[in-house]
Amino acid sequence: MAASIAIGSSNLPFKEMICKGQGCRQTSFVSGVTFQRFAKKDLLWSSAGASKFLKVQRCNVSCSAINVNSKPLGTITASGLRDGTTKYFDFAVIGSGVAGLRYALEVAKHGTVAVITKAEPHESNTNYAQGGVSAVLCPLDSVENHMRDTMVAGAYLCDEETVRVVCTEGPDRIRELIAMGASFDHGEDGNLHLAREGGHSHHRIVHAADMTGREIERALLEAVVNDPNIFMFEHHFAVDLLTSQDGSDTVCHGVDTLNSETQEVVRFFSKVTLLASGGAGHIYPSTTNPPVATGDGIAMAHRAQAVVSNMEFVQFHPTALADEGLPIKPSKTRENAFLITEAVRGDGGILYNLNMERFMPLYDERAELAPRDVVARSIDDQLKKRSEKYVLLDISHKPREKILSHFPNIAAECLRYGLDITRQPIPVVPAAHYMCGGVRAGLQGETNVRGLYVAGEVACTGLHGANRLASNSLLEALVFARRAVQPSIDHKKNTKIDLNDEDAWGRPIVPISLGRDALEKVVKNTKEVRKELQLIMWEYVGIVRSTSRLKTAEQRIGELELRWEAYLFQHGWDPTMVGLEACEMRNLFCCAKLVVSSALARHESRGLHYTTDFPNLEESKRLPTVIFPCTRVNGTKCMFRTFIC
């Protein structure tokens, strides 16, 4: 069974102009929200079950009739650029984190691969992952133990088959990384040093000090650079997927990108596309995610009619460095919060309020080793009750040598601002960290869009349920990147690229014609709107929620989006124009609305979603939240909006 949200259009910017005179019902959020119940056997995360369900159980709402370029055998739903460059590859990979790179290395054995990355290749959530990768590598541990910990942390909303697959295949994925040259910490006995983190019953975290993600990214990038079949495209922002409608199936043909350095739109045709673009942490003002995490993949997939699930479950990491508690304040605001890894608590770190009173035992018998959702809510409660801005995480009671060897990166960062973690507690505060929801995927990373696969944080595989267990994210990315390979190869063999189709998609333009002054005003306004959206999300859609506050967020976000659109039009912006800041803003609005709509649909408190109006966990509501694309109604084909930013 699943709670489903029926969605009409993707509510993109410029809807006011596009819908004018066409009888389009205006809404800033989900239009015609309906909730349906399905038999539990119909809602499976397994490959066959998911595919069957996603194709059959779609919502029954009509879409606005939008004029778009179309052909009888393919309603076109993508964008390009006049005089732009077109490239052809067997595989297109959007994202250069662990999921994208691991997948690229495998499929490159069977064809040409374009790895499309928004900034530099290393600028991904993977690179910022400190803690490690969880896997059963100790004889005292077991797959069943890892599964149990994952299910408990996920508030029993996890898909058991997915959990079993990931926990079973995880150890082999770690061994593959080691064989590729990734270097992890070893103990005095010569075996891998396995750490323990919150929510884990055993030591099973493989790590490279407190810079595990960076080491994995290094090893994978080195292999990618040396592969002659892989081509890296840096500073290429993915604007929208190239899709067409073949009967009841949506088909992906590639992606349009904006080269942010040359301001040229480059079109990539591919037989197979993998979305591995990460999460959407920057819908909030404070996040551990890098600046590139603006929800681009989730928003693109949603606009391309992919099914999205569990977006209400936003994980706030309990312990990001609180800059205002440092002896020396940073000279400027960070683009992303500095993470204090879960492993600090796993190694014996203790949380105190500013009166040096330990508080976690008051909230949970597992104390500092409780799952992240519990610890984050506990800290949030302390801050509100005591009107304080941060709490303290103390590891100084441990031997100095052990602290410096396990957490050299954290120690160095804190010392830059006058704090010695071997002698002083670390000021910490929760920050947005991870999207447990995303594009719904089967056991092979497949989506309901033919030719489109997903892996990593952009995907919702069913592993995390209502809350991700620490260090399961890199594990999931590795497992699903590998599982998506064979079906991708099979799809590639049965797919041909029609070179005559290049002009079948509309061609938006870069807004150079507006002039420098207008462009600067648009960019400045967009940055201000972005901050306002982030504050709305933090104030009304944060760690603790309520129905009234969610509805307030819904209204304010809708008004803000309309105001932003109006400003762009007043300064000469045209619906066919694309720009980096505007496209990011469009995606942030999209993801924020998906989070709010999903949160309003869940009338219970489970995992990361806690609401004061429904404070208890309800067994009857132990269902994933599913946002479906629209489909044919009364024999009429759904028309997709031309995607613009």
Disulfide bonds with the S-S distance in Angstrom:
Cys63-Cys630 2.17
Cys583-Cys645 1.93
